[in-house]
Amino acid sequence: MNLIDRSATRIAKTIRENYPQAASEQVLVYALSLSINSILAISTTLFISYFTNHFLESITTIGCFLLLRYFSGGVHLNSSLACCLVTILVLTVLTHLSFNYVFLGLIFDIISIIILYLKAPHGIQDVSRINPKYYPVLKWFCILFVSSNFIIHSPLLSATFLVQTLTLTRIGNSLFILLERR
């Protein structure tokens, strides 16, 4: 059991001891693991980006990545620690990328839209409370969200959208699982 899961288990046991009417320990551990993972990944990315003068970029990256991920889904790693470390790595690298939108960004946005059209939403069935009858709406929301970058012309958003949409594909799944094993 890794540090995140051990911490979540300890907190869940304390909650259950003091509030017996709380959710089951298993449910609490799951929710706390997600919370600790998210807080740790976001705060670490913000911390690193603050000291490298990319704080605003990190806020943009985190917000857009998480919003697109919430509605489109994506790969889920087996370990909360691996998920946290991969998330920190991906968000920090994205925050520091710089390239010309006209050359790469436009291509990244088009690829992202194609992937979203073919795959989104993917893998949200067991982790979201969104009714499956709304999945077509989610798909079109994601496509419109990414399409907004045709007006904004942000290389940062292009890279963020591409990385998130790659988590919907087999290639992306393989890459993230490979990162998890490292």
C-alpha positions as CSV (number, residue, x, y, z in Angstrom):
1,M,0.0,0.0,0.0
2,N,1.4,3.4,-1.0
3,L,1.6,6.6,1.0
4,I,-1.7,8.0,-0.5
5,D,-3.7,4.9,0.2
6,R,-2.2,4.5,3.7
7,S,-3.1,8.1,4.5
8,A,-6.6,7.7,3.1
9,T,-7.1,4.5,5.1
10,R,-5.9,6.1,8.4
11,I,-8.2,9.1,7.9
12,A,-11.2,6.8,6.9
13,K,-10.7,4.8,10.1
14,T,-10.6,7.9,12.2
15,I,-13.8,9.2,10.6
16,R,-15.6,5.9,11.1
17,E,-14.5,5.8,14.8
18,N,-15.7,9.3,15.4
19,Y,-18.8,9.3,13.1
20,P,-20.2,5.8,12.8
21,Q,-23.0,7.1,10.6
22,A,-20.5,8.1,8.0
23,A,-20.1,6.1,4.7
24,S,-18.4,2.7,4.8
25,E,-14.7,2.6,5.3
26,Q,-14.2,1.4,1.7
27,V,-16.2,4.3,0.3
28,L,-14.3,6.8,2.5
29,V,-10.9,5.3,1.5
30,Y,-11.8,5.6,-2.2
31,A,-13.0,9.2,-1.9
32,L,-10.1,10.3,0.3
33,S,-7.6,8.7,-2.1
34,L,-9.0,10.7,-5.0
35,S,-9.0,13.8,-2.9
36,I,-5.5,13.4,-1.6
37,N,-4.2,12.5,-5.1
38,S,-5.9,15.5,-6.7
39,I,-4.7,18.0,-4.0
40,L,-1.2,16.7,-4.0
41,A,-0.9,16.7,-7.8
42,I,-2.4,20.2,-8.2
43,S,-0.5,21.8,-5.4
44,T,2.8,20.3,-6.5
45,T,2.3,21.5,-10.1
46,L,1.3,25.0,-8.8
47,F,4.4,25.0,-6.5
48,I,6.8,24.0,-9.3
49,S,5.2,26.4,-11.7
50,Y,5.3,29.3,-9.2
51,F,9.1,29.0,-8.9
52,T,9.6,28.7,-12.7
53,N,7.4,31.7,-13.4
54,H,4.7,29.7,-15.1
55,F,2.0,30.0,-12.4
56,L,-0.8,31.4,-14.6
57,E,0.0,28.8,-17.3
58,S,-0.3,26.0,-14.7
59,I,-3.7,27.3,-13.6
60,T,-4.9,27.3,-17.2
61,T,-3.5,23.9,-17.8
62,I,-4.9,22.3,-14.7
63,G,-8.4,23.9,-15.2
64,C,-8.7,23.0,-18.9
65,F,-7.2,19.5,-18.4
66,L,-9.5,18.6,-15.5
67,L,-12.6,20.1,-17.2
68,L,-12.0,18.2,-20.4
69,R,-11.2,15.0,-18.5
70,Y,-14.4,15.3,-16.4
71,F,-16.6,15.3,-19.5
72,S,-14.5,13.1,-21.8
73,G,-13.1,10.5,-19.5
74,G,-9.8,8.7,-20.1
75,V,-7.4,6.1,-18.7
76,H,-7.4,5.3,-15.0
77,L,-4.1,4.0,-13.5
78,N,-4.2,1.2,-11.0
79,S,-2.2,3.0,-8.3
80,S,-3.1,6.3,-6.7
81,L,0.5,7.1,-6.2
82,A,1.3,6.4,-9.9
83,C,-1.7,8.5,-10.9
84,C,-0.4,11.3,-8.8
85,L,3.1,11.2,-10.1
86,V,2.0,10.9,-13.7
87,T,-0.4,13.7,-13.3
88,I,2.3,16.0,-11.8
89,L,4.7,15.1,-14.6
90,V,2.1,15.7,-17.3
91,L,0.7,18.9,-15.9
92,T,4.2,20.4,-15.2
93,V,5.5,19.5,-18.6
94,L,2.4,20.9,-20.3
95,T,2.7,24.1,-18.3
96,H,6.2,24.7,-19.6
97,L,5.7,23.9,-23.3
98,S,6.1,26.6,-25.9
99,F,5.5,26.3,-29.7
100,N,3.9,28.2,-32.5
101,Y,0.1,27.6,-32.6
102,V,-0.2,28.0,-36.4
103,F,2.1,25.1,-37.1
104,L,1.5,22.5,-34.3
105,G,-1.4,23.9,-32.3
106,L,-3.8,23.8,-35.2
107,I,-2.9,20.2,-35.9
108,F,-3.1,19.2,-32.2
109,D,-6.6,20.7,-32.0
110,I,-7.8,18.9,-35.1
111,I,-6.4,15.6,-33.8
112,S,-8.1,16.2,-30.4
113,I,-11.5,16.9,-32.1
114,I,-11.2,13.7,-34.2
115,I,-10.4,11.6,-31.1
116,L,-13.2,13.2,-29.1
117,Y,-15.7,12.6,-31.9
118,L,-14.6,8.9,-32.1
119,K,-14.0,8.1,-28.4
120,A,-15.6,10.5,-26.0
121,P,-16.8,10.0,-23.4
122,H,-14.8,6.9,-22.4
123,G,-14.3,5.3,-19.1
124,I,-16.7,7.5,-17.1
125,Q,-19.4,4.9,-16.5
126,D,-18.2,3.8,-13.1
127,V,-16.7,7.1,-11.9
128,S,-19.4,9.6,-12.9
129,R,-22.9,10.2,-11.8
130,I,-23.8,11.6,-15.3
131,N,-26.7,9.7,-16.9
132,P,-25.5,7.8,-20.0
133,K,-28.3,9.3,-22.0
134,Y,-26.4,12.6,-21.8
135,Y,-23.1,11.1,-23.2
136,P,-23.8,12.6,-26.7
137,V,-24.1,16.0,-25.1
138,L,-20.8,15.5,-23.3
139,K,-19.2,14.5,-26.6
140,W,-20.4,17.7,-28.3
141,F,-19.5,19.9,-25.3
142,C,-15.9,18.5,-25.4
143,I,-15.7,19.1,-29.2
144,L,-17.0,22.7,-28.8
145,F,-14.6,23.3,-25.8
146,V,-11.6,22.2,-27.9
147,S,-12.9,24.1,-30.9
148,S,-12.8,27.3,-28.9
149,N,-9.1,27.2,-29.3
150,F,-9.5,27.9,-33.0
151,I,-10.4,31.4,-31.9
152,I,-8.0,31.6,-28.9
153,H,-4.9,30.2,-30.7
154,S,-3.3,29.0,-27.5
155,P,-0.4,26.5,-27.9
156,L,-0.8,25.7,-24.2
157,L,-4.5,24.7,-24.7
158,S,-3.6,22.7,-27.8
159,A,-1.1,20.6,-26.0
160,T,-3.3,20.2,-23.0
161,F,-6.3,19.1,-25.1
162,L,-4.1,16.7,-27.1
163,V,-2.6,15.0,-24.0
164,Q,-6.1,14.6,-22.4
165,T,-7.7,13.2,-25.6
166,L,-4.8,10.8,-26.0
167,T,-5.9,9.2,-22.7
168,L,-9.1,8.1,-24.6
169,T,-7.1,6.0,-27.1
170,R,-5.3,2.6,-26.9
171,I,-2.0,4.3,-27.6
172,G,-2.6,6.8,-24.9
173,N,-3.6,4.1,-22.5
174,S,-0.4,2.2,-23.3
175,L,1.8,5.2,-22.8
176,F,0.2,6.1,-19.4
177,I,0.4,2.5,-18.2
178,L,4.0,2.4,-19.3
179,L,4.6,5.6,-17.2
180,E,2.8,4.0,-14.3
181,R,5.3,1.0,-14.4
182,R,8.3,3.3,-14.2
